[in-house]
Amino acid sequence: MWDGARENSESKEFAAVVKRYKKMLSDEQMGFFDVSDFEYIADHYIDKNQLTNALQVCEIAVSQHPHSLVVKIKKAQVLLGQLKTEKALDLLKMLAEVESTNPEILLMLGNCYSLQGDETKAFDYYRKADKFSFDDRDEMLYNIGAGYVQNGDYSRAVVFLEKAYRENPKNDSVLYDLAFSFDKLGDDEKSISFYNKYLDIDPFAESAWYNLGIIYTRREEFEKAIEAYDFALAIDENYSSALFNKANTLSTAEKYSEALNCYLDYVRFDKNSSDAHVYIAECYFQLEDYSQAYNYYKLAIHLDPKNADGWYGAGIVLMVEENLAESLVFFKKAIKLDNTCADFWNAFGKVNAALDHYEEAQIAFGKSVEIEDTNADFWIAYADFYYNYDQIGLAIKTMFDAEKAIADNAQILYKLSGYLTENGDSQLAKIYLKNALTLNYSIHPDFFLDFPSLQSKRWIKKMIGQFAMNDNLW
């Protein structure tokens, strides 16, 4: 009770000090304030981000207390806040000559050099600040680490943050920044560990739950990710980013009905999000509700005519429903908006091939594998295009190119074996079929779906039979 009364009394006292200072300025009559008063007034303006006013306070304070280290340190702090690093550096160097072991001065010197991009000198001064820091050492170390976090230098940040953690394992700011830094460094295990330590202290920190959700999604631990997002949403039901990420996670986990409901909830917060409407359409598409999928793709396009994914998605729906000529219009628009997407070119190739537009299809398939040469499906679509036009030599050449681009891919090897067999090159076909079966025996039924006429080939049946026996032995 007495502590509360004392705090209230002090608050009124300092408010009166600020009022008296403002009156002094308006009356243009110099009044005297002690060092602690000046420090409070400067902090008052710093808290309001009125750094010009704070610097004026420090100038008056220095004139009244020219030998006070406190007011000069405060002035250096304000100069740093204004990013006047040269002036701050001159003042801090002078102060360091007087107190070379003052950790606060050393810390600010490190900050000055860091802002100037001289990380070697900055790191040196930070280490000195650490060496001479005795009181509230965890806060000193935290401030150094937090500076590196702000500059995106997470490797250096964790050096000081881990020291701060050893000083005080319950410092929640240290725990949060450690978790964040390890996340940025790609160390998921440590990041998760520190987020959990942080949440043990503050279980209602929705941002920590949100960040955990991102990490778990990246690790494909979808149930844990969804649980983390649910905690964030339980704390703040209007946390739209958590809702959006939860929807993305559910969609990635192929839980399309649940994802759809989340996306529909999300657009209540952001009804003009074209991307969100594309994701809603994709869920409907996966649920085979093509009418609703098409409607939402069109709505996404209406909200943002430059949304290439919206045009592409609508084209895919039309292609599935065999409205090929109309789908071609949408694919052309998607490619015009983004001609670097291999998916767009591959779909454009398929529709042109189906419409017997040979040259357009050939160019489109060629572009798809040029942009993304590690996608076996694009190569196979390209080769099948030639095969369907009875150009088996070009189909074989395309698959040889695919094999060079993608090593040890069973799908490509099965295709090559089939094409070579039909082209009369059984010896080479045997080599590729054997390699394909070795890599992935389980998908060999697809070989006969692609080449039904080869089921009667004795050597093929024999080779598959031998692999079947070996597979059963395992």
N, C-alpha and C positions, 0 to 999 in steps of 0.2 A: 504493500500500500504506500509506504514512504518513498520507495523508488519511483513509483508512478507519479507521485506528487512532485518529487524533485525534478523528474524529466519534464513535466508540464511547466514547472517554474522556470527551468533553464530555457525551454522553448520560447516562453513569453519574453524572457530576458534577451535572447538573441534576436527575436523579432523586433524588439525595441531598438537594438543596436543597428539593425539594417535600416529601420525607419529613421534613426538619427543620422546615419550616413547619407541617406537619400536627401534628407533635409539640408545637410551640410552642402551638398552639391547644388541643390536648387537655390540656396541662399548665397552661394559663392563665398562662403566663409569657412576657413579651414578649422576643423575641430580635431581634437586629439583622441586616438583610439589605441588601445594596447594591442600587442601582437596577436593574442588569441581572438580579439574582436575582428581584426583585419583578416585573419585566417578564416573565420566563420563567414564574413561577408563575401570573401572571394569564393568560398565553396558554395555559397548561396547562388552566385551567378554561374558558377561552373555547372551546378546541378540543372540550371535552366538553359544551359548551352549558350549563355551570353558571355562569350569569352572576351570580347572587346571590353565589356564592363568589368570583367574579372581582372583583366590586365591593368585597367585604370586603378583598381583597388590596390593591386600589387605595387604600382608605381608610387602611389601616395604612401603606402606602408613602408616602402624602402626609404622614402624621403624622411619619414618620421622615425624609422628604426634602421638606420644605415648599417648597423653591425649585426642585425638579426639574421641568422642562418635560415630560420623558419620561413620568413617572408621571401627570401631570395629563392629558396627551394620551391615555394608556391608559385613564384613568378616563372621559374623554369618550367614547371608543370603546365602553366597556362600557355606559354610559348610553344611547348610541344603539342598541346591540344590544337593550336592554330597552325601547326605544321611549319612553324618558323624555326627550322632545325638549326640553322647557322647561329641565330641569336641565342637559342637555348643552349647550343654547344659551347659558345663563348662563356656564357654565365656558369654553366656546369663545370667547365674546366677550371675556372677561377675558384669555384666552391670546393672542387676536389683537391686543390692545392692546400686548402685550409683543413679539410676533413677527408683524407684519402681513403678512409675505411668506412665511410658512411654508406650503408647499402642502398639507401634511397637515392643518393646522388649517383652511385654507380649504376643502379638500375636505369635511371633516366638517361645516363650517358649511353648505355646499351641501346635504349629505345631510339635515341638520336641517330646513332650509326646504322641501326636497322632500317629506319625510315630513309636514310640516305643510300641504302643498298650495300653498305659495307658490313657484310655479315660476319667476317672474321673478327673485326674490332668489336662488333656488337656482342658476339659470343664470348669474347675475352672479358668484357665488362660484366656480362651476366654472370660468368663464373666467379668474378671478384665479388659481386653483390651477394652471391650464394655463400662464398667463403666467410664474409664478414657479417652475415645475417644471423642474429641470435634470437631476437624476439619476433614472434609471429613468422617464423621461417617458412612455414608452409604457404603463407600468403605471398611472401616475397617470391618464392619459387613458382607459385601459381601465376603471378603476374608476368613473370618471364615467359613461362610456357604459353600463357594466353596470348601474349604478343606474337609468338611464333604461329599459333593457331590462326590468328587474324591475318597473318601474312601468307598463310598456306604452307608454311614449312613444318610439316607434321613430324618429320623425323627428329628435328631439333626440339620440337615442342614436347615430345614424350620424354626426352632426357630430363627436363626440369619438372615436368608433371609427375613422373614416377618418383622423383626425389620428394616432391611435395606430398605425394601419397604416403610415402614411408614416414614422413614427419607427422602426418595427420590423416589416417585412413578414413576419417569421417567427414572430411571436407568435401561437401557435395559438388562444389564448383570444379574441384580437381577431378573427381570421379567422372563428371559429365564430359569434360574436355578430353580426358584420357580415352573414354569410350568413343567420342567423336573422332579423335586423332587416329586411333587404331582402325576405325572403320575406313577412314580415308587412306590409310596405309595398306588396306586389304587384309588385316589380321582380324578375321571375324571372331575367332575364339576369344581373344583378349577384349575386343570391343563388346561382345555379348556379356562377358564376365563383369566388366566395369559398368555397363548399363544396369545390370542386375544389382550390383552393389549400390549404385545410385538410387535405384527404385526401392531398395530396402530402407533407405532413409526417407525418400519422398515418393511413395507409391502412386501419388496423384499427379505425377509429371507426365502429361499427355505426350509431350514432344519426345520423351525418352522411349515410351511405348511405341510411338510412331517410327522412330529410328530403328528400334529393334525389329519392327515389322519389315522394314526395307531390307535389313540384313538377312532375316530368315527367308524372305522371298528370293533373294539372290542365291541363297544356299539351297533353294528348292525345298525348304522345310515349310510347306504351305500351311499346315495346320497351326504351327507355332506362329507363323506370320499373321494369320487371320485372328488368332487369339490376341496377339499384341495390338492389332488395329482395333479389335473390339474393346480392349481396355481403354485405348485412347478415346474411342467414341463414347464409352460409358462415362468418362470424365468430362468430355465436351462433345455433346451430341451434334454440335454444329461444326465439328472439325472436318471440313469438307475434303481436305487433302488425305486424311486417314480413310475416309469413305471411298474416295477415288482409288487409292492404292489397294484397299481391300477388294474392290471390284476387279482391279487388274489381276490381283493374286488369284482370286476365284476363277477368273477366265483362264489364266495360265494353267491352273489345276484342272481345267476342263469341267468346272462346275458352272455351266453356262446359265442355268436357271437362277442360281443364287447371285451370280455376277450381274445378270440382267437387272435384278431387283435393286442391287446396290447402285448400278449406273443410273437407273431411273430415279432413285433417291438423290443421287448427286446432282442431276440436272435441275433439281429444285433450287440448288444453291447457284448454279451456273447454267441458266437456261439457254445462253447463247454460245455454249461451248460446242464448236463444230466437231472437235475430236471425240468428245463424250458421246455425241450422237453416232459417230462412226462405230464406236465400241458397242453401243447398244445394237446397232445394225448387225455387227459381227456375231453377237450373242444370238440374235434371232436367226441368223444364217446357220449357225452351228446347230440350232434347235430345229432346223429345216422349216422355219416359218418364213418362207421367201418373200411373201407379200409384205410383212412387217419389216423385214430386212431392207427391202427396196425402198419402202417409205422413209425409213430412218436415214438411209444413205442419201436420198433426195433431200431430206431436211438438213443434213449436214452440209450438202452442197449449197443449199439456199442460205444457210448461215454464213458460209465461207466458200464462195465460188472457186477459190484457189486451193481448196482442200483436195489434193490429188488422190488421197486414199478413199475419199467419198466417191469420186468418179470411178475409180478402179473397182470399189466394192459393188457399186450399182451395176457395173459392167459384168462382174462375176455372176451376180444374180441373174441377169439377162442371159448370160451364156449357159448357166445351168438349166434355165427354162427354155433354152434353144431359140431365143430371140437373137440370133447371131448378128444380123445386120445392125440391129439397134445397139447391141453390146459393143460393136466396133467403134461407134461414135464416142462412147464413154471411155473406152481404152485410149483412143486417140487424144482425148482431152487430158486424161491422166498423164500420158507420156509428154504432152506439150507442157504440162506444169512441172513434171519431174522426169527428165529423160535418162536419169541415172539409176532408176529402179529396175532391177532384173525381172522381178515378178511382173511388172507392167508389160515389158517386152515379151515375156514368155506367154502370157495370156493373149496378147495381141497376135503373136505367132500362131497360137492354136486356133483362134477364130478365123484368121486369114486362111489357114490351111483347110479348115472345115468348109470355108466358102470358095475354095479352089483358087485363092489368090496366091499363086506360087511365089512370085518375086517378093511380095510384101511379107509373106510368112518366112521365107528364107532370110531376109534381112533382119526380121524381128528375132528369130531364134538365134541368129548369129550375134546380135546385140546382147541378148540375155546371157550367153556364155562368155562374152567378152567382158561384161560388167562383173559377173559372179561365176568364175570358172571352177569353183569348188562345190557347186551344187549339182549332184548327180542327176536329179530329176530334170534339170534344164538341158543337160547334154542328151539324156535319153529322149526327151521330147523332140529335140533337134534331129537326132538320128532316126527316130520313128517317122518324122516328117519325110525324110528322104526315102525310107523303106516303103512308106505308103505310096510314094510316087515311083516305085520299082527302081529306085536308084540305090541299089544295095551297096555298090562300091563307095558312094558318098556316105552311106550310113556307117559302113565299116570304118572309113577314114575318121568320121566324127567320133566314133567310139575309141579309136586309137588316140585321138587328141584328148578325149576325156580321161583315158587311162594315164596319160602324161600329167594331166592337171590334178587328178585325184588318185593317189596310190591305194592299192588294196581295197577297192570298193567292189563288193560281191555283185551288186546290181549291174554294174558296168561290165564285169567279166561274164556274167550270164548272157547279157545282150550280145557281147562280142562273139561268144561261142555260138549263139543261135544264128547270127548273121553269117559267120564264117561257114557254118554247116550248110546253110541254104545256098551259099556261094560256092560250095564244093570243096572247101579247104578243111577237110575233116581232121587232118593231123594237127593243124594249129588250133582248131576248134576244141580238140580233146584237151590240149594244154590249158586253155582258158576255162573249160568246164571243170576240170580237176581243181584248178586254183579257186574257182568260184565256190565249189562244194567244200573245199577246205576252209575257206573264210566263213561261209555261212550256209551250212547244209539245209537249215530249216526253211529257207525261202525258195528252195528249188521248185516247189509246185508252181510258183509264178513263171518259171521258165517255160512250162508247158502251156500256161495261159497265153503267153506271148507268142509261142511257136507251137501250136497244137499239132501241126503236121509232123513234128519231130518225135512224138511219143512212140512211134513205131520203129525208130532207129535202134537197132540192137546194141550198138556200142554205148549209146547214151543210157539205155535201160540197164546195161551191165555195170557201167561206172556208178550210176546212182545207187544200184543195188549193193555194190561193194561198200559205198559210204554208209548205206543204211545199216549194214551188218556191223560196221565199226561203231556207228552211233549207238546201236542197241547194246554193244559191249560196255559202253560207258554207263 
